[in-house]
């Protein structure tokens, strides 16, 4: 993504049509993508930590709790991605 935005910035610098608006739009999209990437990275790290914890669990009760947490993380990630898609479509 960073390569695309670097190209877009260079393209905008040579363009003469509403460059300020395009620059602002690119900056906003870049911020949105970066924040979404950080959220996904955090959720992925939580998921990997949870999977590791599942294998280290010694009791069935611990495993069930870990499975519930895994389902919650999956649901949060799914909702986050859906919200971002809606933002992109509506924006």
C-alpha positions in Angstrom: 0.0 0.0 0.0 2.8 2.4 0.8 4.2 2.0 -2.7 0.8 2.9 -4.2 0.5 6.0 -2.0 4.0 7.1 -2.8 3.2 6.8 -6.5 -0.1 8.7 -6.0 1.7 11.5 -4.2 4.2 11.8 -7.1 1.4 11.8 -9.6 -0.5 14.5 -7.6 2.6 16.7 -7.5 2.7 16.8 -11.3 -1.1 17.2 -11.7 -2.6 20.7 -12.0 -6.3 19.8 -11.2 -7.4 20.3 -7.6 -4.1 19.0 -6.2 -4.8 20.1 -2.6 -8.1 18.2 -2.5 -6.4 15.1 -3.9 -3.5 15.4 -1.5 -5.9 15.6 1.5 -8.0 12.6 0.2 -4.8 10.5 -0.2 -3.7 11.5 3.3 -7.0 10.5 4.8 -7.1 7.2 3.0 -3.5 6.5 4.1 -4.4 7.2 7.7 -7.5 5.0 7.5 -5.5 2.1 6.0 -2.7 2.5 8.6 -5.2 2.5 11.5 -7.0 -0.5 10.1 -3.7 -2.4 9.6 -2.7 -1.7 13.2 -6.1 -3.0 14.5 -5.8 -6.1 12.3 -2.3 -6.6 13.5 -3.3 -6.3 17.2 -6.2 -8.7 16.7 -4.0 -11.2 14.8 -1.5 -11.0 17.7 -4.3 -11.7 20.2 -5.5 -14.6 18.1 -2.0 -16.1 17.8 -1.4 -15.7 21.6 -4.8 -17.3 22.2 -4.0 -20.3 19.9 -0.7 -20.7 21.8 -2.6 -20.6 25.1 -5.1 -23.2 23.8 -2.2 -25.7 23.3 -0.8 -24.9 26.7 -4.1 -25.3 28.6 -4.3 -28.2 31.0 -8.0 -28.3 31.9 -11.1 -28.5 29.8 -12.6 -25.4 31.4 -9.5 -23.3 30.4 -9.9 -24.6 26.8 -13.5 -23.7 26.7 -12.7 -20.2 27.9 -10.0 -19.9 25.3 -12.4 -21.0 22.5 -14.9 -18.3 23.6 -12.2 -15.7 23.5 -11.1 -16.9 20.0 -14.7 -16.6 18.8 -15.0 -13.1 20.2 -11.7 -12.0 18.5 -12.9 -13.5 15.2 -16.2 -11.6 15.5 -14.4 -8.4 16.4 -12.1 -8.7 13.4 -15.0 -9.5 11.1 -17.0 -6.5 12.3 -14.0 -4.2 12.0 -13.4 -5.3 8.4 -17.1 -4.8 7.5 -17.0 -1.3 9.1 -13.9 -0.4 7.1 -15.5 -1.7 3.8 -18.6 0.4 4.5 -16.5 3.5 5.2 -14.6 3.0 1.9 -17.8 2.4 -0.1 -19.6 5.4 1.5 -16.6 7.7 1.4 
